[in-house]
Amino acid sequence: MEKGSPVPLGELVDIRYEQGPQVIKSEDTFLVGYVLFDKLDGFAEVDVVENAQALFKKKIEAGELIVPKGISYKFTGTYENQLRAEKTLSVVVPLALLIIFLILYFQFKSVSTSLMVFSGITIAFAGGFIMIWLYGQDWFFNFNLFGENMRDLFNMKTINLSVAVWVGFIALFGIATDDGVVMATYLTQTFDREEPTDKKGIRLATLEAAGKRIRPCLMTTVTTILGTITHTHFYRKRK
């Protein structure tokens, strides 16, 4: 001020407006900036990031992309969480299978019976991958019911292997062995009661057990699948 009168700032400095960060952030004493990007449907997150890393490396080696000294980049966020979860699942999934087999053995006290029930997991595993493939086909479940398209209702689209998918497989393994336990338990009780010694007697006992236990198995499986699909559907809607 000069004798109490204000001096315009424009008379003292040149004012220039430039675009800059709204917030200055730092991690581990390093200034950081975040670049957010999403992926297209049909592509897995890990594959997208690995392809981007390969592209950046190729551009840098060719001299088309110059990274200034003191500046580095790193992919993080969902990709980093995915890698961390995959390492955890590489231990959790085999451990879950081992625990399932031990529980079956403690139930039946027989390795052969336990393996017979445990073999249902392989069928469920194959069926799960077939279902994942079907979800990615436009014609699968593509019909209207009460004015609602079934694919839109259940949010059916291409599914890539992720943490949620592997958790679903673990639940599927439990359902498969649960049905096997119901069937094998009744079979064991039938064999202990009737003690069949020939092929015909074993076949009749097996058919009897199948006829009396197939309905509880189907009810358990259907209610679990419907509950899981409904929960997943509303969870995605809320997101």
C-alpha positions in Angstrom: 0.0 0.0 0.0 1.0 3.6 -0.6 -0.3 6.0 2.0 -3.1 3.5 2.7 -4.2 3.0 -0.9 -4.2 -0.5 -2.4 -1.9 -1.5 -5.2 -3.3 -3.9 -7.9 -1.5 -7.2 -7.9 -1.3 -7.0 -11.7 1.1 -4.0 -11.5 3.6 -6.1 -9.5 3.5 -9.5 -11.2 2.4 -11.2 -14.4 -0.5 -13.5 -13.6 -0.8 -16.7 -15.7 -3.3 -19.5 -15.2 -2.1 -23.1 -15.7 -3.7 -26.5 -15.0 -2.3 -28.3 -12.0 -3.1 -30.9 -9.4 -6.0 -30.1 -7.1 -4.2 -31.9 -4.3 -0.5 -32.6 -3.8 -0.1 -36.1 -2.5 2.9 -38.0 -1.3 3.8 -41.6 -0.3 7.0 -42.6 1.4 8.3 -39.0 1.0 7.8 -39.2 -2.8 5.3 -37.0 -4.6 2.7 -39.1 -6.4 0.1 -38.7 -9.0 -2.7 -41.1 -9.8 -3.8 -42.1 -13.3 -7.1 -44.0 -13.2 -8.3 -46.3 -16.0 -10.8 -49.0 -16.5 -11.0 -52.1 -18.7 -13.3 -53.2 -21.4 -15.7 -56.1 -20.8 -14.2 -59.5 -21.7 -10.7 -58.6 -20.5 -9.2 -59.7 -17.2 -7.7 -57.0 -15.0 -4.3 -58.8 -14.6 -4.1 -59.3 -18.4 -4.8 -55.7 -19.1 -2.1 -54.4 -16.7 0.4 -56.9 -18.0 -0.3 -55.9 -21.6 0.1 -52.2 -20.6 3.4 -52.9 -18.8 4.7 -54.7 -21.9 3.6 -51.8 -24.1 5.3 -49.2 -21.9 8.5 -51.3 -21.8 8.5 -51.6 -25.6 7.9 -47.8 -26.0 10.7 -47.0 -23.5 13.2 -49.3 -25.2 12.3 -47.9 -28.6 12.8 -44.3 -27.3 9.1 -43.4 -28.1 8.4 -42.8 -24.4 10.9 -41.0 -22.2 10.6 -41.3 -18.5 12.4 -38.2 -16.9 15.0 -38.8 -14.3 13.6 -39.2 -10.8 10.1 -40.2 -12.1 8.9 -43.8 -11.9 5.5 -45.5 -12.4 3.9 -48.5 -10.8 0.6 -50.3 -11.3 -1.4 -50.6 -8.1 -5.0 -50.6 -6.8 -7.2 -53.5 -7.9 -4.4 -55.1 -9.9 -2.1 -55.2 -6.8 -4.9 -56.6 -4.6 -5.6 -59.2 -7.3 -2.0 -60.5 -7.2 -2.0 -60.5 -3.4 -5.3 -62.5 -3.4 -4.0 -65.0 -6.0 -1.0 -65.8 -3.8 -3.4 -66.3 -0.8 -5.8 -68.5 -2.9 -2.9 -70.6 -4.1 -2.6 -71.8 -0.5 -6.3 -71.5 0.6 -7.8 -73.7 -2.3 -5.5 -76.7 -1.8 -5.9 -76.4 2.0 -9.7 -76.3 1.6 -9.6 -79.5 -0.6 -7.3 -81.2 2.0 -9.7 -80.3 4.9 -12.7 -81.5 2.9 -11.0 -84.9 2.3 -10.1 -85.2 6.0 -13.6 -84.4 7.1 -14.9 -87.1 4.7 -12.4 -89.6 6.0 -13.4 -88.8 9.6 -17.1 -89.3 8.6 -16.7 -92.6 6.8 -13.5 -94.1 8.2 -12.8 -95.4 4.7 -10.3 -94.1 2.1 -12.2 -95.6 -0.8 -15.6 -94.2 0.3 -14.0 -90.8 1.0 -12.3 -90.8 -2.5 -15.6 -91.7 -4.1 -17.4 -88.8 -2.5 -14.4 -86.5 -3.1 -14.4 -87.4 -6.8 -17.6 -85.3 -7.1 -15.4 -82.2 -6.8 -13.8 -82.9 -10.1 -17.2 -83.1 -11.8 -18.3 -79.9 -10.1 -15.0 -78.2 -11.1 -15.6 -79.1 -14.8 -19.2 -78.0 -14.6 -18.2 -74.7 -13.1 -15.9 -73.9 -16.1 -18.6 -74.9 -18.5 -21.0 -72.5 -16.8 -18.4 -69.7 -17.0 -18.1 -70.4 -20.7 -21.9 -70.4 -21.1 -22.2 -67.0 -19.3 -20.1 -65.5 -22.1 -22.3 -66.8 -24.9 -24.9 -64.3 -26.1 -27.5 -67.0 -26.8 -27.4 -68.6 -23.3 -30.5 -67.7 -21.3 -31.3 -65.0 -23.8 -35.1 -65.1 -23.5 -37.8 -63.0 -21.9 -39.9 -64.1 -18.9 -42.7 -61.8 -17.6 -41.2 -59.0 -19.6 -37.7 -59.4 -18.2 -34.7 -60.7 -20.1 -33.0 -63.4 -18.1 -29.5 -62.4 -19.1 -30.1 -58.8 -18.0 -31.9 -60.0 -14.8 -29.0 -62.1 -13.6 -26.4 -59.8 -15.1 -24.9 -62.5 -17.3 -21.7 -61.5 -19.2 -18.2 -62.7 -19.9 -16.6 -63.8 -16.6 -12.9 -63.9 -16.0 -11.2 -65.9 -13.3 -11.0 -63.7 -10.2 -10.9 -63.9 -6.5 -14.8 -64.0 -6.4 -14.8 -66.8 -8.9 -12.4 -68.9 -6.9 -14.4 -68.3 -3.7 -17.4 -69.5 -5.6 -15.6 -72.6 -6.6 -14.7 -73.3 -2.9 -18.5 -73.0 -2.1 -19.2 -75.3 -5.1 -16.8 -77.9 -3.7 -18.7 -77.9 -0.4 -22.1 -78.4 -2.2 -20.7 -81.3 -4.3 -19.3 -83.1 -1.2 -22.4 -82.4 0.8 -24.6 -84.2 -1.7 -22.1 -87.0 -1.8 -22.1 -87.3 2.0 -25.9 -87.5 2.0 -25.9 -90.3 -0.6 -22.9 -92.2 0.7 -24.2 -92.2 4.3 -27.5 -93.7 3.2 -25.6 -96.2 1.1 -23.4 -97.3 4.0 -26.4 -97.7 6.2 -28.2 -99.7 3.6 -25.2 -102.0 3.0 -24.8 -102.5 6.8 -28.4 -103.4 7.1 -29.0 -105.6 4.1 -25.4 -106.9 3.6 -25.7 -107.5 -0.2 -23.1 -110.0 -1.4 -23.8 -110.2 -5.2 -23.9 -107.6 -8.0 -27.7 -107.6 -8.2 -28.1 -106.9 -4.4 -25.6 -104.1 -4.6 -27.3 -102.6 -7.6 -30.7 -102.7 -5.9 -29.4 -101.1 -2.7 -27.7 -98.4 -4.7 -30.9 -97.6 -6.7 -32.9 -97.5 -3.4 -30.4 -95.1 -1.9 -30.4 -92.9 -5.0 -34.2 -92.8 -5.2 -34.6 -91.8 -1.6 -31.8 -89.3 -1.4 -31.8 -87.6 -4.8 -34.6 -85.2 -3.8 -32.9 -83.8 -0.6 -29.7 -83.4 -2.6 -31.5 -81.5 -5.4 -33.3 -79.3 -2.9 -30.1 -78.4 -1.1 -28.3 -77.6 -4.3 -31.1 -75.6 -5.9 -31.7 -73.5 -2.8 -28.0 -72.8 -2.4 -27.6 -71.8 -6.1 -30.7 -69.6 -6.1 -29.5 -67.9 -2.9 -26.1 -67.3 -4.3 -27.3 -65.9 -7.6 -29.8 -63.6 -5.8 -27.2 -62.3 -3.4 -24.7 -61.7 -6.2 -27.4 -60.0 -8.3 -28.5 -57.5 -5.6 -24.9 -56.9 -4.6 -24.0 -55.8 -8.1 -27.1 -53.7 -8.3 -26.1 -51.8 -5.1 -22.6 -51.3 -6.5 
